[in-house]
Amino acid sequence: MTGEPIVVVLDDPAALADEAAGRVAAAARETVAAQGRFAVALSGGTTPRALFERLAGPPWRHEVPWSRAEVFWGDERWVPPDHPESNYRMARAALLDPVGIPPERVHRIAGEAADPAAAAAAYEAEIARVLGGVPGERPPVFDLVLLGMGADGHTASLFPGTAALAERRRWVVANAVPGLGTHRITLTLPILNRAARVLFLVAGADKAATLREVLEGPVDPQRLPAQAVRPEAGHLVWLVDRAAAAALTSSSIGIPTS
């Protein structure tokens, strides 16, 4: 694999969530069979919530080896874990608690930390403890990373023009986001691009123009950070609904619409 994206267009957000659930389940089963565990980095937002709810219900609930999963996050807001905007809180309610993932296999980012940089360093150390590697050196491999894309082209908490886009050694950083007036804690491109599988989930007409720029326009990751996610040796798949795909040309669609 070269990191070239495959784009799959689904009818609507519900069909997108169904397709994503099948792909997550297949990746989990395949990886556990091969290596005994499945390391996944979750994303936040509305579209992933629908996916998590699918995974927590039939048939996927009983087809994914949840007891062998190691669950991480691609990013987190600088908020406590019980805050309404917490990515951890959303995933816990929609997926983790319903399927009973063992607490010791759930590795959340400490968004409540007084110092977001310290929280980033601690999360980097936790990734190294569980998945191996030495922080600041070549990152370990996530078996699957789930990502979304904002209407501004950001992914995880890699926002346009922010310092985290230039990071080449750290796996996790605190990223100041002036447009939001806060910090976010995010995985960086070095570790995202080591993933065995990256699955983008994008839904909604408000994403259509940006999605076309990301997939078909000039490469400018400082303006469109999602363009910078290109796994070194892994699969890169974009699952998008018809509304988000409305501006794409056929040349950018790697698999016929379904």
C-alpha positions as protocol buffer text, in pm:
chain_id: "A"
residue {
  index: 1
  type: MET
  ca { x: 0 y: 0 z: 0 }
}
residue {
  index: 2
  type: THR
  ca { x: 115 y: 351 z: -75 }
}
residue {
  index: 3
  type: GLY
  ca { x: -129 y: 555 z: 128 }
}
residue {
  index: 4
  type: GLU
  ca { x: -331 y: 651 z: -182 }
}
residue {
  index: 5
  type: PRO
  ca { x: -690 y: 691 z: -68 }
}
residue {
  index: 6
  type: ILE
  ca { x: -986 y: 477 z: -161 }
}
residue {
  index: 7
  type: VAL
  ca { x: -1315 y: 667 z: -148 }
}
residue {
  index: 8
  type: VAL
  ca { x: -1640 y: 484 z: -83 }
}
residue {
  index: 9
  type: VAL
  ca { x: -1964 y: 678 z: -120 }
}
residue {
  index: 10
  type: LEU
  ca { x: -2267 y: 566 z: 82 }
}
residue {
  index: 11
  type: ASP
  ca { x: -2625 y: 682 z: 48 }
}
residue {
  index: 12
  type: ASP
  ca { x: -2661 y: 857 z: 384 }
}
residue {
  index: 13
  type: PRO
  ca { x: -2511 y: 877 z: 735 }
}
residue {
  index: 14
  type: ALA
  ca { x: -2691 y: 559 z: 843 }
}
residue {
  index: 15
  type: ALA
  ca { x: -2543 y: 360 z: 555 }
}
residue {
  index: 16
  type: LEU
  ca { x: -2205 y: 514 z: 628 }
}
residue {
  index: 17
  type: ALA
  ca { x: -2222 y: 399 z: 992 }
}
residue {
  index: 18
  type: ASP
  ca { x: -2322 y: 48 z: 882 }
}
residue {
  index: 19
  type: GLU
  ca { x: -2032 y: 25 z: 637 }
}
residue {
  index: 20
  type: ALA
  ca { x: -1788 y: 157 z: 894 }
}
residue {
  index: 21
  type: ALA
  ca { x: -1907 y: -92 z: 1156 }
}
residue {
  index: 22
  type: GLY
  ca { x: -1845 y: -381 z: 921 }
}
residue {
  index: 23
  type: ARG
  ca { x: -1497 y: -255 z: 842 }
}
residue {
  index: 24
  type: VAL
  ca { x: -1407 y: -201 z: 1207 }
}
residue {
  index: 25
  type: ALA
  ca { x: -1533 y: -548 z: 1300 }
}
residue {
  index: 26
  type: ALA
  ca { x: -1339 y: -713 z: 1017 }
}
residue {
  index: 27
  type: ALA
  ca { x: -1020 y: -527 z: 1108 }
}
residue {
  index: 28
  type: ALA
  ca { x: -1057 y: -626 z: 1474 }
}
residue {
  index: 29
  type: ARG
  ca { x: -1114 y: -993 z: 1399 }
}
residue {
  index: 30
  type: GLU
  ca { x: -828 y: -1008 z: 1149 }
}
residue {
  index: 31
  type: THR
  ca { x: -584 y: -833 z: 1378 }
}
residue {
  index: 32
  type: VAL
  ca { x: -671 y: -1033 z: 1690 }
}
residue {
  index: 33
  type: ALA
  ca { x: -635 y: -1357 z: 1495 }
}
residue {
  index: 34
  type: ALA
  ca { x: -291 y: -1248 z: 1375 }
}
residue {
  index: 35
  type: GLN
  ca { x: -144 y: -1087 z: 1686 }
}
residue {
  index: 36
  type: GLY
  ca { x: -378 y: -1138 z: 1979 }
}
residue {
  index: 37
  type: ARG
  ca { x: -491 y: -778 z: 2025 }
}
residue {
  index: 38
  type: PHE
  ca { x: -642 y: -485 z: 1840 }
}
residue {
  index: 39
  type: ALA
  ca { x: -514 y: -131 z: 1900 }
}
residue {
  index: 40
  type: VAL
  ca { x: -761 y: 132 z: 1784 }
}
residue {
  index: 41
  type: ALA
  ca { x: -767 y: 511 z: 1812 }
}
residue {
  index: 42
  type: LEU
  ca { x: -1120 y: 653 z: 1826 }
}
residue {
  index: 43
  type: SER
  ca { x: -1242 y: 992 z: 1709 }
}
residue {
  index: 44
  type: GLY
  ca { x: -1507 y: 1227 z: 1840 }
}
residue {
  index: 45
  type: GLY
  ca { x: -1804 y: 1395 z: 1676 }
}
residue {
  index: 46
  type: THR
  ca { x: -2151 y: 1310 z: 1551 }
}
residue {
  index: 47
  type: THR
  ca { x: -2060 y: 1067 z: 1271 }
}
residue {
  index: 48
  type: PRO
  ca { x: -1840 y: 844 z: 1492 }
}
residue {
  index: 49
  type: ARG
  ca { x: -2113 y: 833 z: 1755 }
}
residue {
  index: 50
  type: ALA
  ca { x: -2347 y: 665 z: 1506 }
}
residue {
  index: 51
  type: LEU
  ca { x: -2071 y: 414 z: 1431 }
}
residue {
  index: 52
  type: PHE
  ca { x: -2015 y: 343 z: 1801 }
}
residue {
  index: 53
  type: GLU
  ca { x: -2386 y: 286 z: 1852 }
}
residue {
  index: 54
  type: ARG
  ca { x: -2387 y: 38 z: 1563 }
}
residue {
  index: 55
  type: LEU
  ca { x: -2089 y: -147 z: 1710 }
}
residue {
  index: 56
  type: ALA
  ca { x: -2262 y: -166 z: 2049 }
}
residue {
  index: 57
  type: GLY
  ca { x: -2570 y: -335 z: 1900 }
}
residue {
  index: 58
  type: PRO
  ca { x: -2644 y: -648 z: 1698 }
}
residue {
  index: 59
  type: PRO
  ca { x: -2483 y: -801 z: 1507 }
}
residue {
  index: 60
  type: TRP
  ca { x: -2149 y: -628 z: 1566 }
}
residue {
  index: 61
  type: ARG
  ca { x: -2155 y: -635 z: 1946 }
}
residue {
  index: 62
  type: HIS
  ca { x: -2095 y: -1010 z: 1943 }
}
residue {
  index: 63
  type: GLU
  ca { x: -1866 y: -1022 z: 1641 }
}
residue {
  index: 64
  type: VAL
  ca { x: -1589 y: -797 z: 1770 }
}
residue {
  index: 65
  type: PRO
  ca { x: -1340 y: -939 z: 2023 }
}
residue {
  index: 66
  type: TRP
  ca { x: -1376 y: -642 z: 2257 }
}
residue {
  index: 67
  type: SER
  ca { x: -1185 y: -811 z: 2538 }
}
residue {
  index: 68
  type: ARG
  ca { x: -875 y: -800 z: 2316 }
}
residue {
  index: 69
  type: ALA
  ca { x: -910 y: -434 z: 2214 }
}
residue {
  index: 70
  type: GLU
  ca { x: -676 y: -162 z: 2336 }
}
residue {
  index: 71
  type: VAL
  ca { x: -873 y: 161 z: 2301 }
}
residue {
  index: 72
  type: PHE
  ca { x: -707 y: 501 z: 2253 }
}
residue {
  index: 73
  type: TRP
  ca { x: -818 y: 838 z: 2116 }
}
residue {
  index: 74
  type: GLY
  ca { x: -690 y: 1045 z: 1827 }
}
residue {
  index: 75
  type: ASP
  ca { x: -752 y: 1367 z: 2018 }
}
residue {
  index: 76
  type: GLU
  ca { x: -930 y: 1519 z: 2313 }
}
residue {
  index: 77
  type: ARG
  ca { x: -1063 y: 1852 z: 2418 }
}
residue {
  index: 78
  type: TRP
  ca { x: -907 y: 2018 z: 2722 }
}
residue {
  index: 79
  type: VAL
  ca { x: -1205 y: 1932 z: 2941 }
}
residue {
  index: 80
  type: PRO
  ca { x: -1280 y: 1683 z: 3222 }
}
residue {
  index: 81
  type: PRO
  ca { x: -1396 y: 1332 z: 3125 }
}
residue {
  index: 82
  type: ASP
  ca { x: -1754 y: 1402 z: 3234 }
}
residue {
  index: 83
  type: HIS
  ca { x: -1781 y: 1722 z: 3027 }
}
residue {
  index: 84
  type: PRO
  ca { x: -2043 y: 1720 z: 2748 }
}
residue {
  index: 85
  type: GLU
  ca { x: -1772 y: 1799 z: 2491 }
}
residue {
  index: 86
  type: SER
  ca { x: -1538 y: 1518 z: 2600 }
}
residue {
  index: 87
  type: ASN
  ca { x: -1461 y: 1267 z: 2326 }
}
residue {
  index: 88
  type: TYR
  ca { x: -1403 y: 1006 z: 2595 }
}
residue {
  index: 89
  type: ARG
  ca { x: -1743 y: 1071 z: 2751 }
}
residue {
  index: 90
  type: MET
  ca { x: -1917 y: 1025 z: 2418 }
}
residue {
  index: 91
  type: ALA
  ca { x: -1736 y: 701 z: 2336 }
}
residue {
  index: 92
  type: ARG
  ca { x: -1790 y: 564 z: 2684 }
}
residue {
  index: 93
  type: ALA
  ca { x: -2165 y: 621 z: 2666 }
}
residue {
  index: 94
  type: ALA
  ca { x: -2210 y: 500 z: 2308 }
}
residue {
  index: 95
  type: LEU
  ca { x: -1965 y: 207 z: 2299 }
}
residue {
  index: 96
  type: LEU
  ca { x: -1733 y: 130 z: 2587 }
}
residue {
  index: 97
  type: ASP
  ca { x: -1988 y: 77 z: 2863 }
}
residue {
  index: 98
  type: PRO
  ca { x: -2245 y: -105 z: 2645 }
}
residue {
  index: 99
  type: VAL
  ca { x: -1994 y: -364 z: 2521 }
}
residue {
  index: 100
  type: GLY
  ca { x: -1808 y: -394 z: 2849 }
}
residue {
  index: 101
  type: ILE
  ca { x: -1453 y: -324 z: 2734 }
}
residue {
  index: 102
  type: PRO
  ca { x: -1225 y: -397 z: 3032 }
}
residue {
  index: 103
  type: PRO
  ca { x: -1128 y: -68 z: 3202 }
}
residue {
  index: 104
  type: GLU
  ca { x: -758 y: -157 z: 3192 }
}
residue {
  index: 105
  type: ARG
  ca { x: -780 y: -163 z: 2812 }
}
residue {
  index: 106
  type: VAL
  ca { x: -930 y: 187 z: 2788 }
}
residue {
  index: 107
  type: HIS
  ca { x: -659 y: 453 z: 2760 }
}
residue {
  index: 108
  type: ARG
  ca { x: -808 y: 800 z: 2773 }
}
residue {
  index: 109
  type: ILE
  ca { x: -636 y: 1136 z: 2740 }
}
residue {
  index: 110
  type: ALA
  ca { x: -641 y: 1333 z: 3068 }
}
residue {
  index: 111
  type: GLY
  ca { x: -822 y: 1638 z: 2934 }
}
residue {
  index: 112
  type: GLU
  ca { x: -877 y: 1759 z: 3290 }
}
residue {
  index: 113
  type: ALA
  ca { x: -502 y: 1809 z: 3347 }
}
residue {
  index: 114
  type: ALA
  ca { x: -396 y: 2158 z: 3452 }
}
residue {
  index: 115
  type: ASP
  ca { x: -121 y: 2154 z: 3189 }
}
residue {
  index: 116
  type: PRO
  ca { x: -220 y: 2019 z: 2846 }
}
residue {
  index: 117
  type: ALA
  ca { x: 146 y: 1970 z: 2751 }
}
residue {
  index: 118
  type: ALA
  ca { x: 192 y: 1742 z: 3052 }
}
residue {
  index: 119
  type: ALA
  ca { x: -121 y: 1550 z: 2954 }
}
residue {
  index: 120
  type: ALA
  ca { x: 21 y: 1505 z: 2603 }
}
residue {
  index: 121
  type: ALA
  ca { x: 351 y: 1374 z: 2739 }
}
residue {
  index: 122
  type: ALA
  ca { x: 169 y: 1136 z: 2972 }
}
residue {
  index: 123
  type: TYR
  ca { x: -40 y: 1004 z: 2685 }
}
residue {
  index: 124
  type: GLU
  ca { x: 267 y: 950 z: 2473 }
}
residue {
  index: 125
  type: ALA
  ca { x: 416 y: 748 z: 2759 }
}
residue {
  index: 126
  type: GLU
  ca { x: 96 y: 544 z: 2787 }
}
residue {
  index: 127
  type: ILE
  ca { x: 102 y: 461 z: 2417 }
}
residue {
  index: 128
  type: ALA
  ca { x: 464 y: 348 z: 2453 }
}
residue {
  index: 129
  type: ARG
  ca { x: 380 y: 137 z: 2759 }
}
residue {
  index: 130
  type: VAL
  ca { x: 100 y: -47 z: 2583 }
}
residue {
  index: 131
  type: LEU
  ca { x: 215 y: -59 z: 2220 }
}
residue {
  index: 132
  type: GLY
  ca { x: 592 y: -32 z: 2256 }
}
residue {
  index: 133
  type: GLY
  ca { x: 846 y: 214 z: 2128 }
}
residue {
  index: 134
  type: VAL
  ca { x: 1030 y: 505 z: 2282 }
}
residue {
  index: 135
  type: PRO
  ca { x: 864 y: 848 z: 2286 }
}
residue {
  index: 136
  type: GLY
  ca { x: 1035 y: 1077 z: 2038 }
}
residue {
  index: 137
  type: GLU
  ca { x: 1156 y: 785 z: 1827 }
}
residue {
  index: 138
  type: ARG
  ca { x: 981 y: 581 z: 1558 }
}
residue {
  index: 139
  type: PRO
  ca { x: 616 y: 542 z: 1665 }
}
residue {
  index: 140
  type: PRO
  ca { x: 438 y: 212 z: 1720 }
}
residue {
  index: 141
  type: VAL
  ca { x: 160 y: 101 z: 1486 }
}
residue {
  index: 142
  type: PHE
  ca { x: -210 y: 145 z: 1556 }
}
residue {
  index: 143
  type: ASP
  ca { x: -409 y: -130 z: 1388 }
}
residue {
  index: 144
  type: LEU
  ca { x: -685 y: 118 z: 1308 }
}
residue {
  index: 145
  type: VAL
  ca { x: -723 y: 494 z: 1340 }
}
residue {
  index: 146
  type: LEU
  ca { x: -1067 y: 650 z: 1300 }
}
residue {
  index: 147
  type: LEU
  ca { x: -1071 y: 1010 z: 1184 }
}
residue {
  index: 148
  type: GLY
  ca { x: -1321 y: 1275 z: 1083 }
}
residue {
  index: 149
  type: MET
  ca { x: -1277 y: 1595 z: 888 }
}
residue {
  index: 150
  type: GLY
  ca { x: -1406 y: 1940 z: 973 }
}
residue {
  index: 151
  type: ALA
  ca { x: -1543 y: 2185 z: 720 }
}
residue {
  index: 152
  type: ASP
  ca { x: -1212 y: 2371 z: 758 }
}
residue {
  index: 153
  type: GLY
  ca { x: -1012 y: 2061 z: 661 }
}
residue {
  index: 154
  type: HIS
  ca { x: -888 y: 1977 z: 1010 }
}
residue {
  index: 155
  type: THR
  ca { x: -861 y: 1620 z: 1135 }
}
residue {
  index: 156
  type: ALA
  ca { x: -802 y: 1494 z: 1489 }
}
residue {
  index: 157
  type: SER
  ca { x: -703 y: 1827 z: 1649 }
}
residue {
  index: 158
  type: LEU
  ca { x: -465 y: 1920 z: 1368 }
}
residue {
  index: 159
  type: PHE
  ca { x: -614 y: 2253 z: 1269 }
}
residue {
  index: 160
  type: PRO
  ca { x: -506 y: 2470 z: 974 }
}
residue {
  index: 161
  type: GLY
  ca { x: -195 y: 2673 z: 1042 }
}
residue {
  index: 162
  type: THR
  ca { x: -132 y: 2531 z: 1391 }
}
residue {
  index: 163
  type: ALA
  ca { x: 203 y: 2427 z: 1533 }
}
residue {
  index: 164
  type: ALA
  ca { x: 120 y: 2056 z: 1564 }
}
residue {
  index: 165
  type: LEU
  ca { x: 129 y: 2020 z: 1185 }
}
residue {
  index: 166
  type: ALA
  ca { x: 505 y: 2075 z: 1191 }
}
residue {
  index: 167
  type: GLU
  ca { x: 574 y: 1814 z: 1461 }
}
residue {
  index: 168
  type: ARG
  ca { x: 803 y: 1536 z: 1339 }
}
residue {
  index: 169
  type: ARG
  ca { x: 916 y: 1358 z: 1659 }
}
residue {
  index: 170
  type: ARG
  ca { x: 647 y: 1374 z: 1925 }
}
residue {
  index: 171
  type: TRP
  ca { x: 355 y: 1133 z: 1896 }
}
residue {
  index: 172
  type: VAL
  ca { x: 117 y: 1347 z: 2103 }
}
residue {
  index: 173
  type: VAL
  ca { x: 118 y: 1723 z: 2156 }
}
residue {
  index: 174
  type: ALA
  ca { x: -89 y: 1998 z: 2310 }
}
residue {
  index: 175
  type: ASN
  ca { x: -197 y: 2210 z: 2017 }
}
residue {
  index: 176
  type: ALA
  ca { x: -300 y: 2572 z: 2068 }
}
residue {
  index: 177
  type: VAL
  ca { x: -601 y: 2649 z: 1848 }
}
residue {
  index: 178
  type: PRO
  ca { x: -639 y: 3030 z: 1839 }
}
residue {
  index: 179
  type: GLY
  ca { x: -966 y: 3014 z: 1649 }
}
residue {
  index: 180
  type: LEU
  ca { x: -1121 y: 2820 z: 1937 }
}
residue {
  index: 181
  type: GLY
  ca { x: -938 y: 3004 z: 2214 }
}
residue {
  index: 182
  type: THR
  ca { x: -816 y: 2683 z: 2372 }
}
residue {
  index: 183
  type: HIS
  ca { x: -575 y: 2392 z: 2352 }
}
residue {
  index: 184
  type: ARG
  ca { x: -647 y: 2046 z: 2218 }
}
residue {
  index: 185
  type: ILE
  ca { x: -444 y: 1732 z: 2284 }
}
residue {
  index: 186
  type: THR
  ca { x: -383 y: 1540 z: 1964 }
}
residue {
  index: 187
  type: LEU
  ca { x: -195 y: 1258 z: 1800 }
}
residue {
  index: 188
  type: THR
  ca { x: 51 y: 1391 z: 1546 }
}
residue {
  index: 189
  type: LEU
  ca { x: 124 y: 1304 z: 1186 }
}
residue {
  index: 190
  type: PRO
  ca { x: 424 y: 1079 z: 1266 }
}
residue {
  index: 191
  type: ILE
  ca { x: 207 y: 831 z: 1456 }
}
residue {
  index: 192
  type: LEU
  ca { x: -106 y: 873 z: 1245 }
}
residue {
  index: 193
  type: ASN
  ca { x: 93 y: 787 z: 935 }
}
residue {
  index: 194
  type: ARG
  ca { x: 231 y: 470 z: 1094 }
}
residue {
  index: 195
  type: ALA
  ca { x: -118 y: 321 z: 1122 }
}
residue {
  index: 196
  type: ALA
  ca { x: -201 y: -6 z: 949 }
}
residue {
  index: 197
  type: ARG
  ca { x: -545 y: 129 z: 861 }
}
residue {
  index: 198
  type: VAL
  ca { x: -690 y: 479 z: 860 }
}
residue {
  index: 199
  type: LEU
  ca { x: -1063 y: 520 z: 817 }
}
residue {
  index: 200
  type: PHE
  ca { x: -1206 y: 869 z: 758 }
}
residue {
  index: 201
  type: LEU
  ca { x: -1579 y: 919 z: 820 }
}
residue {
  index: 202
  type: VAL
  ca { x: -1727 y: 1228 z: 655 }
}
residue {
  index: 203
  type: ALA
  ca { x: -2096 y: 1318 z: 628 }
}
residue {
  index: 204
  type: GLY
  ca { x: -2294 y: 1627 z: 538 }
}
residue {
  index: 205
  type: ALA
  ca { x: -2324 y: 1885 z: 263 }
}
residue {
  index: 206
  type: ASP
  ca { x: -2123 y: 2136 z: 466 }
}
residue {
  index: 207
  type: LYS
  ca { x: -1815 y: 1920 z: 403 }
}
residue {
  index: 208
  type: ALA
  ca { x: -1858 y: 1883 z: 27 }
}
residue {
  index: 209
  type: ALA
  ca { x: -1643 y: 2173 z: -95 }
}
residue {
  index: 210
  type: THR
  ca { x: -1363 y: 2096 z: 148 }
}
residue {
  index: 211
  type: LEU
  ca { x: -1369 y: 1725 z: 71 }
}
residue {
  index: 212
  type: ARG
  ca { x: -1317 y: 1799 z: -296 }
}
residue {
  index: 213
  type: GLU
  ca { x: -1024 y: 2027 z: -213 }
}
residue {
  index: 214
  type: VAL
  ca { x: -868 y: 1767 z: 15 }
}
residue {
  index: 215
  type: LEU
  ca { x: -900 y: 1480 z: -232 }
}
residue {
  index: 216
  type: GLU
  ca { x: -867 y: 1658 z: -566 }
}
residue {
  index: 217
  type: GLY
  ca { x: -707 y: 1996 z: -504 }
}
residue {
  index: 218
  type: PRO
  ca { x: -345 y: 2110 z: -475 }
}
residue {
  index: 219
  type: VAL
  ca { x: -156 y: 1965 z: -181 }
}
residue {
  index: 220
  type: ASP
  ca { x: -151 y: 2227 z: 94 }
}
residue {
  index: 221
  type: PRO
  ca { x: -165 y: 2053 z: 434 }
}
residue {
  index: 222
  type: GLN
  ca { x: -106 y: 2375 z: 625 }
}
residue {
  index: 223
  type: ARG
  ca { x: -444 y: 2487 z: 497 }
}
residue {
  index: 224
  type: LEU
  ca { x: -602 y: 2142 z: 470 }
}
residue {
  index: 225
  type: PRO
  ca { x: -447 y: 1921 z: 738 }
}
residue {
  index: 226
  type: ALA
  ca { x: -647 y: 1612 z: 638 }
}
residue {
  index: 227
  type: GLN
  ca { x: -432 y: 1597 z: 323 }
}
residue {
  index: 228
  type: ALA
  ca { x: -128 y: 1517 z: 539 }
}
residue {
  index: 229
  type: VAL
  ca { x: -270 y: 1185 z: 657 }
}
residue {
  index: 230
  type: ARG
  ca { x: -112 y: 934 z: 421 }
}
residue {
  index: 231
  type: PRO
  ca { x: -10 y: 608 z: 594 }
}
residue {
  index: 232
  type: GLU
  ca { x: 343 y: 498 z: 513 }
}
residue {
  index: 233
  type: ALA
  ca { x: 247 y: 136 z: 453 }
}
residue {
  index: 234
  type: GLY
  ca { x: -121 y: 110 z: 543 }
}
residue {
  index: 235
  type: HIS
  ca { x: -470 y: 132 z: 400 }
}
residue {
  index: 236
  type: LEU
  ca { x: -634 y: 474 z: 370 }
}
residue {
  index: 237
  type: VAL
  ca { x: -1011 y: 468 z: 317 }
}
residue {
  index: 238
  type: TRP
  ca { x: -1258 y: 757 z: 311 }
}
residue {
  index: 239
  type: LEU
  ca { x: -1619 y: 663 z: 382 }
}
residue {
  index: 240
  type: VAL
  ca { x: -1840 y: 955 z: 280 }
}
residue {
  index: 241
  type: ASP
  ca { x: -2211 y: 1004 z: 233 }
}
residue {
  index: 242
  type: ARG
  ca { x: -2362 y: 1136 z: -91 }
}
residue {
  index: 243
  type: ALA
  ca { x: -2407 y: 1485 z: 50 }
}
residue {
  index: 244
  type: ALA
  ca { x: -2038 y: 1514 z: 138 }
}
residue {
  index: 245
  type: ALA
  ca { x: -1938 y: 1360 z: -196 }
}
residue {
  index: 246
  type: ALA
  ca { x: -2156 y: 1588 z: -408 }
}
residue {
  index: 247
  type: ALA
  ca { x: -1865 y: 1793 z: -545 }
}
residue {
  index: 248
  type: LEU
  ca { x: -1628 y: 1504 z: -616 }
}
residue {
  index: 249
  type: THR
  ca { x: -1545 y: 1398 z: -969 }
}
residue {
  index: 250
  type: SER
  ca { x: -1548 y: 1032 z: -1062 }
}
residue {
  index: 251
  type: SER
  ca { x: -1169 y: 1031 z: -1085 }
}
residue {
  index: 252
  type: SER
  ca { x: -1138 y: 1066 z: -707 }
}
residue {
  index: 253
  type: ILE
  ca { x: -1371 y: 775 z: -626 }
}
residue {
  index: 254
  type: GLY
  ca { x: -1172 y: 456 z: -590 }
}
residue {
  index: 255
  type: ILE
  ca { x: -1470 y: 222 z: -538 }
}
residue {
  index: 256
  type: PRO
  ca { x: -1806 y: 263 z: -710 }
}
residue {
  index: 257
  type: THR
  ca { x: -2082 y: 414 z: -501 }
}
residue {
  index: 258
  type: SER
  ca { x: -2282 y: 165 z: -301 }
}
